[in-house]
Amino acid sequence: MHFATNEVLRANFSVYTSKKQGKLRKKIVRGMLMNYANVKVLYFDDDGTIPNHPRLPVLLYEHVFISKKEKVESIFNSHNWKNSWVGGIYDFHHYHSNSHEALGVISGSARLKLGGHMGENIVVHAGDVLVLPAGTGHMRLQSTADFKVVGAYPEGMDYNLRTGKQTDRPHVFDEIAQVPIPTTDPVYGDEGPLTEWWN
């Protein structure tokens, strides 16, 4: 598709909404923002165990690093997403209440569960990037033997590990609310889907 201008286009997006048990809201938006990679946008509500974020969506950048997987960590760092590491994703539901998180897949593929027990199953491949707002549940369901990601955090923030214990409530909601909106997109820098969807 050819765009005549560099304006951010919202036309021709497909939207899917559904409810499970009358409580969980999920919305997926697919489209092209300017000349950026295809981005999938997912919203998750508190499911009673995993809080998720009350306002910010998960962003999945599909195939964005397909030709430069070896540069994911350095690109994240150059856009001030630091405190980075290379490894896998835990195989149990967990979230970070005090930081947002970027996960760039540098090898292999995996099926993940996002948003808690009633959340969404997604498949990620080498070259994909997930950006998870604070509070978002995530876990690995299956993966290839070579599955590996780079994790990074805005301005190199420290991060905790929460697993949905009832004793974490209600103070995790205050922690989530206090996490600032990042000033940069981990993939594109000063401009990008994050600065559009998280504004």
URKALIN-V648396 format. One record per helix or strand. SS is the DSSP state (H for helix, E for strand). FROM is the first residue (numbers start at 0). TO is the last residue. Records with the same first field share a line. If there is no record, write none. Layout:
SS->FROM-TO + FROM-TO
This chain:
E->13-19 + 23-30 + 38-41 + 57-60 + 80-86 + 93-94 + 100-106 + 108-113 + 119-124 + 128-131 + 137-142 + 147-153 + 161-161 + 184-184 + 188-188
H->68-77 + 165-167 + 170-177 + 192-196
